[in-house]
């Protein structure tokens, strides 16, 4: 029961405060640690082994430090322990940040400022955005919202439900490792392999549960094509190069009746990604707002079902 209260409080902290700049953010410190280690380890031979060492050390270090901080806080006073856990878990989720990032693309589009929308999209995706049409800007935003609903919201909540703040922070360390070194390029292909695989493992269950939660939330959202959502998810989720990202993306594509994926450019290099959904219509500005609705509906149903299961297991 206490953990349920902590989770709800952490969500409210994120929704209303986000990530205040005046508070130290653990993920920033994780990034500095990873960067420090990477520049010293990612060289010479045995880079795969060194990458395994990096992932192991960083995740264990973050887990142990968080555990002891929370433990000491609880020893001092139970309320102090609860507040510390609320803070730590709130830093692992980004509901407000994801919504704000999507709206920062949406608002310029509504005023006809495609150039500004492209610039805002460039802040949240890795693809080239300078020449994107309005429909492609919308696609990039919807894909970002759908994919990041998992690693930015439901996955850290999933691990928090299992192990409180220490496990939620360990998840965030894994996700940060993947975002920094988990690339398939010359520099990180070997060194970042362990981090990328570990990220795939910890997101496997949350990604699929998130797709289910999004589908359940569609019963409360007008205009959802629920049967099509199931069909597209079953047909297309596994086409995504990531074993996890395709599940929420395919579900959103199916529920909205749009097609995601296709051609992207990265530093001028063309990349063909599998498509998800059917091209029944062109993407429009309102699809961004609808994807935000599915993001919210997804995490709300996810946490309600998760906490119900926790209480039943007591």
C-alpha positions as CSV (number, residue, x, y, z in Angstrom):
1,X,0.0,0.0,0.0
2,X,2.8,2.4,0.8
3,X,4.5,1.7,-2.5
4,X,1.3,2.5,-4.3
5,X,1.1,5.9,-2.5
6,X,4.7,6.5,-3.4
7,X,4.1,5.7,-7.1
8,X,1.1,8.0,-7.3
9,X,2.9,10.8,-5.5
10,X,5.9,10.5,-7.9
11,X,3.6,10.7,-10.9
12,X,2.0,13.9,-9.5
13,X,5.4,15.4,-8.8
14,X,6.4,14.8,-12.4
15,X,3.1,16.0,-13.8
16,X,3.2,19.3,-11.9
17,X,6.9,20.0,-11.6
18,X,8.7,18.0,-14.3
19,X,12.4,18.4,-13.9
20,X,13.1,21.7,-12.1
21,X,16.5,23.0,-13.0
22,X,17.2,24.0,-9.4
23,X,17.1,20.4,-8.3
24,X,20.1,18.0,-9.0
25,X,18.9,15.4,-11.5
26,X,20.3,11.9,-11.1
27,X,20.2,11.1,-14.9
28,X,22.6,14.0,-15.5
29,X,25.0,12.5,-13.1
30,X,24.6,9.1,-14.7
31,X,25.4,10.6,-18.0
32,X,28.6,12.2,-16.6
33,X,29.7,8.8,-15.1
34,X,29.0,7.0,-18.4
35,X,30.8,9.6,-20.4
36,X,33.8,9.5,-18.1
37,X,34.1,5.7,-18.2
38,X,33.4,5.4,-22.0
39,X,36.3,7.7,-23.0
40,X,38.7,5.5,-21.0
41,X,37.4,2.1,-21.8
42,X,36.2,2.3,-25.4
43,X,39.6,1.9,-27.0
44,X,42.0,-0.9,-27.9
45,X,41.0,-4.6,-27.9
46,X,38.2,-6.5,-26.1
47,X,35.7,-3.7,-26.5
48,X,32.7,-6.1,-26.1
49,X,34.1,-7.2,-22.7
50,X,34.8,-3.6,-21.7
51,X,31.2,-2.7,-22.7
52,X,29.9,-5.5,-20.4
53,X,32.0,-4.2,-17.6
54,X,30.8,-0.6,-18.1
55,X,27.1,-1.7,-18.1
56,X,27.6,-3.9,-15.0
57,X,29.4,-1.3,-13.0
58,X,27.1,1.6,-13.8
59,X,23.9,-0.3,-13.2
60,X,25.2,-1.8,-9.9
61,X,26.6,1.5,-8.7
62,X,23.4,3.3,-9.3
63,X,21.3,0.6,-7.7
64,X,23.5,0.4,-4.6
65,X,23.8,4.1,-4.1
66,X,20.1,4.6,-4.4
67,X,19.4,1.7,-2.1
68,X,21.6,3.1,0.6
69,X,20.3,6.6,0.3
70,X,16.7,5.3,0.6
71,X,17.7,3.0,3.5
72,X,19.4,5.8,5.5
73,X,16.4,8.1,4.9
74,X,14.0,5.4,6.2
75,X,16.2,4.8,9.2
76,X,16.1,8.5,10.0
77,X,12.3,8.8,9.6
78,X,9.7,6.8,7.6
79,X,8.4,10.0,6.1
80,X,11.9,11.0,5.0
81,X,12.3,7.6,3.3
82,X,9.0,8.0,1.5
83,X,9.9,11.5,0.3
84,X,13.3,10.3,-1.0
85,X,11.7,7.5,-2.9
86,X,9.1,9.8,-4.4
87,X,11.8,12.1,-5.6
88,X,14.0,9.4,-7.1
89,X,11.1,7.7,-8.9
90,X,9.8,11.0,-10.2
91,X,13.2,11.6,-11.8
92,X,12.9,8.4,-13.8
93,X,9.6,9.3,-15.5
94,X,8.9,12.1,-18.0
95,X,5.2,12.4,-18.5
96,X,5.2,16.2,-18.5
97,X,8.4,16.4,-20.5
98,X,7.1,14.1,-23.3
99,X,3.8,16.0,-23.5
100,X,5.6,19.3,-23.6
101,X,8.0,18.2,-26.3
102,X,5.2,17.0,-28.5
103,X,3.2,20.2,-28.0
104,X,6.2,22.3,-28.9
105,X,6.0,20.8,-32.3
106,X,2.3,20.9,-32.5
107,X,1.8,24.6,-31.6
108,X,4.0,26.0,-34.5
109,X,2.2,23.7,-36.9
110,X,-1.2,25.1,-35.9
111,X,0.0,28.6,-36.7
112,X,1.5,27.5,-40.0
113,X,5.2,27.9,-38.9
114,X,6.6,24.7,-40.4
115,X,10.2,25.8,-40.0
116,X,9.8,26.2,-36.2
117,X,8.1,22.9,-36.0
118,X,11.0,21.3,-37.8
119,X,13.4,22.9,-35.4
120,X,11.4,21.6,-32.3
121,X,11.3,18.1,-33.8
122,X,15.0,18.1,-34.3
123,X,15.4,18.5,-30.5
124,X,13.7,15.1,-29.9
125,X,14.7,12.9,-32.8
126,X,17.9,11.9,-34.5
127,X,16.8,12.2,-38.1
128,X,17.3,15.2,-40.4
129,X,14.3,17.5,-40.1
130,X,15.3,20.5,-42.3
131,X,13.2,19.4,-45.4
132,X,10.4,17.4,-43.8
133,X,6.8,18.1,-45.0
134,X,4.2,18.8,-42.4
135,X,3.0,15.2,-42.6
136,X,6.5,13.9,-41.9
137,X,6.9,16.3,-39.0
138,X,3.7,14.9,-37.5
139,X,4.9,11.3,-38.2
140,X,8.2,12.0,-36.3
141,X,6.3,13.4,-33.4
142,X,3.8,10.7,-33.1
143,X,6.5,8.0,-33.3
144,X,8.4,9.8,-30.6
145,X,5.4,10.0,-28.3
146,X,4.5,6.3,-28.8
147,X,8.0,4.9,-28.4
148,X,8.9,7.1,-25.4
149,X,5.7,6.2,-23.6
150,X,7.6,3.0,-22.7
151,X,11.1,4.1,-21.7
152,X,10.0,7.5,-20.4
153,X,7.0,6.4,-18.4
154,X,5.7,2.9,-18.1
155,X,9.0,0.9,-18.0
156,X,10.4,2.9,-15.0
157,X,7.0,2.6,-13.3
158,X,7.0,-1.2,-14.0
159,X,10.4,-1.6,-12.3
160,X,9.4,0.7,-9.5
161,X,6.4,-1.5,-8.8
162,X,8.8,-4.4,-8.4
163,X,11.7,-2.9,-6.5
164,X,10.9,0.7,-5.6
165,X,13.2,3.6,-6.2
166,X,16.5,1.5,-6.4
167,X,15.2,-0.7,-9.3
168,X,13.6,2.3,-11.0
169,X,16.9,4.1,-10.9
170,X,18.7,1.0,-12.1
171,X,16.3,0.9,-15.1
172,X,17.0,4.5,-15.8
173,X,20.8,3.8,-15.7
174,X,20.3,1.0,-18.3
175,X,18.2,3.3,-20.5
176,X,20.8,6.1,-20.3
177,X,23.6,3.6,-21.2
178,X,21.6,2.6,-24.3
179,X,21.0,6.2,-25.3
180,X,24.7,7.1,-25.0
181,X,26.6,4.0,-26.2
182,X,24.0,1.6,-27.6
183,X,24.5,2.7,-31.3
184,X,25.3,0.4,-34.2
185,X,28.1,2.5,-35.6
186,X,31.9,2.2,-35.8
187,X,32.5,3.7,-32.4
188,X,29.9,1.8,-30.4
189,X,29.0,-1.3,-32.3
190,X,31.0,-3.6,-30.1
191,X,31.4,-1.4,-26.9
192,X,27.7,-0.6,-26.7
193,X,26.4,-4.0,-27.5
194,X,25.8,-5.1,-23.9
195,X,24.0,-1.8,-23.0
196,X,21.7,-2.2,-26.0
197,X,20.9,-5.8,-25.3
198,X,20.3,-5.0,-21.6
199,X,17.9,-2.2,-22.6
200,X,16.0,-4.6,-24.9
201,X,15.6,-7.1,-22.0
202,X,14.3,-4.6,-19.4
203,X,11.8,-3.1,-21.8
204,X,10.5,-6.4,-23.2
205,X,7.6,-6.8,-20.8
206,X,6.7,-3.1,-20.3
207,X,6.5,-2.5,-24.1
208,X,4.0,-5.2,-24.6
209,X,2.0,-4.3,-21.5
210,X,2.0,-0.7,-22.7
211,X,0.5,-1.6,-26.0
212,X,-2.3,-3.5,-24.2
213,X,-2.9,-0.5,-21.8
214,X,-3.1,1.8,-24.8
215,X,-5.6,-0.4,-26.4
216,X,-7.7,-0.6,-23.2
217,X,-7.5,3.2,-22.9
218,X,-9.0,3.5,-26.4
219,X,-12.4,2.5,-24.9
220,X,-12.5,5.9,-23.3
221,X,-11.3,7.9,-26.3
222,X,-13.7,8.8,-29.1
223,X,-12.8,7.7,-32.7
224,X,-10.4,4.9,-31.8
225,X,-10.3,2.0,-34.3
226,X,-9.8,-0.8,-31.7
227,X,-10.1,-3.8,-34.0
228,X,-7.7,-2.2,-36.4
229,X,-5.3,-1.4,-33.6
230,X,-5.2,-5.1,-32.6
231,X,-4.7,-6.2,-36.2
232,X,-1.9,-3.7,-37.0
233,X,-0.1,-4.5,-33.7
234,X,-0.2,-8.2,-34.4
235,X,0.9,-7.8,-38.0
236,X,3.5,-5.0,-37.8
237,X,5.0,-4.7,-34.2
238,X,7.7,-7.2,-35.0
239,X,8.8,-5.4,-38.1
240,X,10.4,-2.6,-36.1
241,X,14.2,-2.9,-35.8
242,X,13.8,-2.7,-32.1
243,X,12.2,-5.7,-30.4
244,X,10.2,-3.3,-28.2
245,X,9.5,0.0,-29.9
246,X,7.2,-1.5,-32.5
247,X,4.6,-2.5,-30.0
248,X,3.4,1.0,-28.9
249,X,4.1,2.5,-32.3
250,X,2.1,-0.2,-34.1
251,X,-0.8,0.1,-31.6
252,X,-0.9,3.9,-32.0
253,X,-0.7,3.6,-35.8
254,X,-3.6,1.1,-35.8
255,X,-5.8,3.0,-33.4
256,X,-5.3,6.2,-35.4
257,X,-5.7,4.6,-38.8
258,X,-2.3,6.0,-40.0
259,X,1.0,4.6,-41.2
260,X,4.2,5.2,-39.3
261,X,7.8,4.3,-40.3
262,X,9.2,4.6,-43.8
263,X,12.1,6.7,-45.1
264,X,14.2,8.8,-42.8
265,X,17.5,10.6,-43.4
266,X,20.3,10.7,-40.9
267,X,23.1,13.2,-41.7
268,X,22.0,13.0,-45.3
269,X,22.1,9.2,-45.4
270,X,18.8,7.5,-46.4
271,X,17.4,4.9,-44.1
272,X,14.4,2.7,-45.0
273,X,12.5,1.5,-41.9
274,X,9.6,-0.9,-42.0
275,X,6.2,0.7,-42.0
276,X,3.5,0.1,-39.4
277,X,-0.1,0.6,-40.2
278,X,-1.9,1.2,-43.4
279,X,-1.7,4.5,-45.4
280,X,-5.5,5.1,-45.2
281,X,-5.0,8.8,-44.9
282,X,-2.4,11.5,-44.6
283,X,-1.2,12.4,-41.1
284,X,-2.5,15.7,-39.8
285,X,-1.7,18.0,-36.9
286,X,-4.5,16.5,-34.7
287,X,-2.7,13.1,-34.8
288,X,-0.1,14.7,-32.4
289,X,-2.8,15.6,-29.9
290,X,-4.4,12.1,-30.3
291,X,-1.0,10.4,-29.7
292,X,-0.7,12.4,-26.5
293,X,-4.1,11.1,-25.4
294,X,-3.0,7.5,-26.0
295,X,0.2,8.2,-24.1
296,X,-1.8,9.5,-21.1
297,X,-4.4,6.8,-21.4
298,X,-1.7,4.1,-21.7
299,X,0.2,5.1,-18.5
300,X,-3.0,5.6,-16.5
301,X,-4.3,2.1,-17.4
302,X,-0.8,0.7,-16.9
303,X,-0.4,2.0,-13.4
304,X,-4.0,1.2,-12.4
305,X,-3.7,-2.4,-13.5
306,X,-0.2,-2.7,-12.0
307,X,-1.3,-1.4,-8.6
308,X,-4.4,-3.5,-8.6
309,X,-2.2,-6.6,-9.2
310,X,0.1,-5.4,-6.4
311,X,-2.8,-5.1,-3.9
312,X,-4.2,-8.5,-5.0
313,X,-0.9,-10.1,-4.3
314,X,-0.8,-8.8,-0.7
